[in-house]
Amino acid sequence: MKIRFLADADFNADIVAAVLRREPVVDFKTANEAGLQGLDDVQVLALAAREGRILVTHDRKTMPRHFAKFVEEQVCPGVLVVSNKASIHSVAEDLLLIWLASEAEEWKNLICAVPL
């Protein structure tokens, strides 16, 4: 199955736009589209899991801890933690590479830092 992404509420929308400019067929749902405003990390992870989407976040402080606890009890499609310091271009390229070169099943219960 092809990868589908979900950007959390703090994720840079310019990165989502850059990905979709390069490859419009990527299924990349924004936080606004998903109604994530006001949800805590566990709720966001649960929503991503229900929709079968890899969560893309800038949250290096709390998300890894919540992810670790979440996967003890549930399957997570995966989490990509993106550096705030990386360029929009490099992050967009890495996300496109992930989308092109892998399948959703390969990311289950994994958390990975981006850029790669």
LUMMI-753527 format. One record per atom (N, C-alpha, C, O): y, x, z; atom name. Coordinates in pm, whole numbers, m for minus. Each point is the difference from the previous one (the first is absolute). Layout:
BEGIN
((Y,X,Z),CA),
...
This chain:
BEGIN
((m118,85,0),N),
((118,m85,0),CA),
((125,90,0),C),
((5,103,67),O),
((94,m147,m144),N),
((123,77,m11),CA),
((80,m8,130),C),
((m2,m102,69),O),
((71,208,m38),N),
((83,7,121),CA),
((117,m95,m11),C),
((62,m16,m106),O),
((m33,m49,220),N),
((119,m83,14),CA),
((75,53,122),C),
((m62,28,102),O),
((193,m15,m113),N),
((82,55,107),CA),
((81,m108,71),C),
((32,m104,m58),O),
((1,133,184),N),
((94,m81,77),CA),
((97,95,70),C),
((m42,86,78),O),
((171,m102,m106),N),
((103,81,66),CA),
((38,m67,131),C),
((21,m122,4),O),
((m13,200,105),N),
((43,m62,125),CA),
((151,m18,1),C),
((69,40,m94),O),
((m17,m100,201),N),
((141,m42,5),CA),
((99,116,m10),C),
((112,m19,m46),O),
((m151,138,88),N),
((91,115,m3),CA),
((m20,91,m120),C),
((65,103,m12),O),
((m155,m142,m78),N),
((m30,87,m112),CA),
((113,m3,m103),C),
((59,m105,m26),O),
((m29,220,m31),N),
((109,16,m96),CA),
((m30,m81,m127),C),
((m92,32,m75),O),
((170,m135,52),N),
((m21,m87,m116),CA),
((21,74,m132),C),
((m53,m42,m103),O),
((130,151,105),N),
((20,78,m122),CA),
((m130,64,m47),C),
((m20,21,m120),O),
((m69,10,214),N),
((m130,56,m38),CA),
((m84,m106,m70),C),
((m62,27,m103),O),
((61,m147,158),N),
((m73,m110,m63),CA),
((53,m22,m142),C),
((m77,m14,m95),O),
((208,12,81),N),
((62,m20,m131),CA),
((m38,111,m97),C),
((m25,m25,m118),O),
((22,149,167),N),
((m36,113,m85),CA),
((m144,m11,m49),C),
((m28,27,m117),O),
((m62,m66,205),N),
((m140,m19,m39),CA),
((m9,m107,m108),C),
((m66,19,m102),O),
((130,m131,126),N),
((m9,m113,m93),CA),
((72,26,m133),C),
((m38,m55,m103),O),
((140,139,106),N),
((66,40,m125),CA),
((m96,80,m88),C),
((m7,m18,m121),O),
((m67,108,186),N),
((m94,85,m74),CA),
((m124,m76,m44),C),
((m53,22,m109),O),
((7,m113,195),N),
((m125,m74,m29),CA),
((12,m142,51),C),
((m40,m29,113),O),
((96,m60,m193),N),
((28,m138,44),CA),
((m122,m81,43),C),
((15,m101,68),O),
((m134,143,m106),N),
((m119,m78,36),CA),
((m52,31,141),C),
((m93,m66,47),O),
((151,165,20),N),
((m42,30,137),CA),
((34,m121,88),C),
((111,m54,m6),O),
((m207,12,85),N),
((19,m112,93),CA),
((57,58,130),C),
((m75,50,84),O),
((206,m56,m69),N),
((70,62,113),CA),
((89,m106,63),C),
((110,m26,m49),O),
((m156,m33,157),N),
((75,m107,67),CA),
((97,61,100),C),
((m34,88,78),O),
((157,m138,m82),N),
((101,47,95),CA),
((m12,m75,132),C),
((m66,m103,10),O),
((133,158,91),N),
((0,m65,132),CA),
((65,m138,m8),C),
((m46,m94,65),O),
((151,81,m145),N),
((65,m130,m16),CA),
((m94,m101,m61),C),
((m9,m114,47),O),
((m63,154,m151),N),
((m95,m90,m66),CA),
((m112,m42,95),C),
((m50,m113,m8),O),
((12,203,98),N),
((m109,m28,94),CA),
((47,m66,130),C),
((m82,m45,79),O),
((214,39,m58),N),
((53,m58,123),CA),
((m29,83,124),C),
((m36,m54,104),O),
((53,185,m115),N),
((m34,90,111),CA),
((109,16,106),C),
((m27,54,107),O),
((148,m98,m135),N),
((108,21,94),CA),
((m36,m60,136),C),
((m44,m115,10),O),
((63,195,94),N),
((m26,m46,136),CA),
((m144,15,46),C),
((m29,m27,117),O),
((m62,67,m205),N),
((m139,18,40),CA),
((m20,139,59),C),
((63,97,m43),O),
((m152,m86,141),N),
((m30,132,56),CA),
((m107,69,m86),C),
((m54,m60,m93),O),
((26,186,124),N),
((m92,80,m82),CA),
((m137,m64,m13),C),
((m57,m2,m109),O),
((4,m51,217),N),
((m134,m60,m3),CA),
((m1,m123,m91),C),
((m95,m20,m75),O),
((199,m59,80),N),
((8,m118,m87),CA),
((13,41,m147),C),
((m58,m64,m87),O),
((132,170,62),N),
((15,50,m137),CA),
((m135,52,m51),C),
((m39,m29,m113),O),
((m32,104,196),N),
((m133,49,m39),CA),
((m96,m116,m26),C),
((m79,5,m95),O),
((86,m107,176),N),
((m87,m117,m18),CA),
((31,m72,m131),C),
((m91,m42,m72),O),
((219,27,42),N),
((38,m65,m126),CA),
((m46,83,m120),C),
((m53,m55,m96),O),
((72,185,103),N),
((m47,88,m108),CA),
((m151,m13,m17),C),
((m50,m5,m113),O),
((m22,0,223),N),
((m146,m14,m6),CA),
((m41,m134,m62),C),
((m90,m4,m84),O),
((156,m104,124),N),
((m32,m131,m56),CA),
((22,m4,m151),C),
((m75,m64,m73),O),
((178,134,28),N),
((33,0,m143),CA),
((m67,113,m77),C),
((14,9,m122),O),
((m87,77,193),N),
((m68,112,m67),CA),
((96,100,m61),C),
((m24,52,m109),O),
((134,m24,180),N),
((103,91,m50),CA),
((11,126,86),C),
((m9,m7,123),O),
((27,119,m187),N),
((28,125,71),CA),
((145,m7,47),C),
((91,m25,m79),O),
((m71,46,208),N),
((134,m3,57),CA),
((69,134,m26),C),
((m57,106,22),O),
((182,m114,m70),N),
((81,119,m24),CA),
((118,m6,96),C),
((75,m97,2),O),
((m60,203,78),N),
((98,m1,109),CA),
((66,136,16),C),
((m54,102,m45),O),
((170,m101,109),N),
((65,125,40),CA),
((m25,26,150),C),
((41,104,52),O),
((m106,m195,16),N),
((m15,3,145),CA),
((m107,100,45),C),
((m118,m33,10),O),
((162,156,16),N),
((m91,104,49),CA),
((m19,m5,151),C),
((m95,60,53),O),
((183,m130,17),N),
((m5,m1,146),CA),
((m103,m97,56),C),
((m83,39,81),O),
((88,m164,m122),N),
((m87,m100,62),CA),
((m115,m48,m88),C),
((m105,m39,52),O),
((122,42,m183),N),
((m104,m56,m88),CA),
((m134,72,11),C),
((m103,m67,4),O),
((98,202,3),N),
((m132,64,13),CA),
((m77,m45,125),C),
((m121,m18,m5),O),
((191,1,114),N),
((m65,m45,124),CA),
((m53,m143,m16),C),
((m113,m30,38),O),
((196,m58,m94),N),
((m43,m138,m20),CA),
((m113,m9,m103),C),
((m89,m83,13),O),
((94,167,m114),N),
((m106,4,m100),CA),
((m133,39,66),C),
((m102,m65,m23),O),
((104,170,105),N),
((m123,46,66),CA),
((m62,m110,84),C),
((m122,m18,m2),O),
((203,m54,74),N),
((m51,m111,82),CA),
((m50,m115,m88),C),
((m103,m62,29),O),
((176,33,m135),N),
((m35,m110,m91),CA),
((m137,22,m61),C),
((m81,m94,m5),O),
((52,215,m43),N),
((m127,24,m69),CA),
((m120,8,95),C),
((m115,4,m44),O),
((141,m3,173),N),
((m111,m8,96),CA),
((m65,m137,m7),C),
((m119,m14,30),O),
((195,m88,m68),N),
((m50,m137,1),CA),
((m1,m68,m136),C),
((m72,m98,m19),O),
((151,149,m76),N),
((13,m66,m129),CA),
((3,103,m113),C),
((26,118,22),O),
((m54,m165,m140),N),
((10,86,m119),CA),
((143,m5,m50),C),
((60,m107,m13),O),
((m6,224,m16),N),
((135,11,m54),CA),
((m10,56,m142),C),
((m74,95,m24),O),
((147,m152,m70),N),
((m1,52,m136),CA),
((56,142,m12),C),
((m19,65,m102),O),
((88,m18,206),N),
((55,135,0),CA),
((149,m2,28),C),
((68,m101,m15),O),
((m18,218,57),N),
((142,16,29),CA),
((44,133,m60),C),
((m65,103,18),O),
((178,m107,m88),N),
((63,121,m52),CA),
((132,18,74),C),
((89,m85,m8),O),
((m77,195,79),N),
((121,30,77),CA),
((85,96,m83),C),
((m39,114,m26),O),
((154,m163,m15),N),
((86,73,m94),CA),
((113,69,75),C),
((67,m61,84),O),
((m47,186,m114),N),
((109,77,60),CA),
((135,m55,m45),C),
((21,m29,m118),O),
((71,16,214),N),
((137,m40,m32),CA),
((75,110,m75),C),
((101,m25,m66),O),
((m150,148,78),N),
((69,114,m59),CA),
((m40,26,m145),C),
((68,75,m70),O),
((m177,m134,26),N),
((m47,22,m136),CA),
((88,m74,m99),C),
((58,m104,32),O),
((m48,157,m151),N),
((81,m65,m103),CA),
((m67,m128,m48),C),
((m122,m14,2),O),
((205,m79,m44),N),
((m51,m126,m54),CA),
((m94,29,m117),C),
((m107,m60,m10),O),
((146,152,m75),N),
((m82,34,m116),CA),
((m138,52,40),C),
((m101,m46,m53),O),
((96,140,147),N),
((m129,58,38),CA),
((m91,m103,67),C),
((m121,m1,m24),O),
((178,m86,107),N),
((m80,m104,64),CA),
((m51,m100,m102),C),
((m117,m39,3),O),
((204,m2,m95),N),
((m42,m94,m104),CA),
((m113,61,m84),C),
((m97,m69,m32),O),
((109,196,m2),N),
((m105,67,m78),CA),
((m131,4,78),C),
((m107,m25,m57),O),
((112,56,187),N),
((m122,4,81),CA),
((m64,m138,11),C),
((m122,m13,m10),O),
((203,m90,30),N),
((m55,m136,9),CA),
((m63,m42,m133),C),
((m104,m65,m1),O),
((166,102,m109),N),
((m58,m30,m131),CA),
((m130,76,m22),C),
((m96,m54,m56),O),
((91,178,100),N),
((m123,78,m11),CA),
((m112,m66,80),C),
((m112,m13,m47),O),
((144,m28,170),N),
((m98,m69,83),CA),
((m49,m126,m70),C),
((m120,m28,m5),O),
((214,m49,m50),N),
((m34,m126,m68),CA),
((m86,24,m124),C),
((m96,m73,m25),O),
((131,177,m51),N),
((m73,29,m124),CA),
((m137,63,22),C),
((m95,m30,m72),O),
((85,116,172),N),
((m119,85,12),CA),
((m101,m46,105),C),
((m103,65,18),O),
((130,m175,50),N),
((m95,m43,102),CA),
((m13,m151,2),C),
((77,m72,m64),O),
((m176,28,136),N),
((m25,m143,16),CA),
((26,m39,146),C),
((m6,84,90),O),
((35,m210,m68),N),
((35,m49,133),CA),
((m106,34,105),C),
((33,33,113),O),
((m159,m43,m150),N),
((m109,24,96),CA),
((3,141,58),C),
((m48,23,111),O),
((103,71,m186),N),
((4,139,46),CA),
((97,21,115),C),
((m7,103,68),O),
((97,m197,m45),N),
((104,15,101),CA),
((m28,m79,128),C),
((78,8,95),O),
((m186,m83,m91),N),
((m30,m82,119),CA),
((m7,85,125),C),
((m69,101,6),O),
((145,m146,94),N),
((5,63,132),CA),
((51,144,m2),C),
((m30,78,90),O),
((107,m43,m193),N),
((60,133,m8),CA),
((150,m9,16),C),
((64,m96,m41),O),
((m9,200,103),N),
((145,16,8),CA),
((31,137,m57),C),
((m68,98,31),O),
((171,m92,m116),N),
((30,124,m72),CA),
((151,18,m7),C),
((74,m97,m12),O),
((m30,222,17),N),
((142,31,m14),CA),
((34,19,m148),C),
((m79,55,m77),O),
((196,m102,39),N),
((52,16,m135),CA),
((139,60,15),C),
((75,m47,85),O),
((m34,148,m162),N),
((m67,51,m118),CA),
((m132,69,33),C),
((m21,51,110),O),
((m66,m53,m211),N),
((m135,57,16),CA),
((5,149,12),C),
((m104,65,13),O),
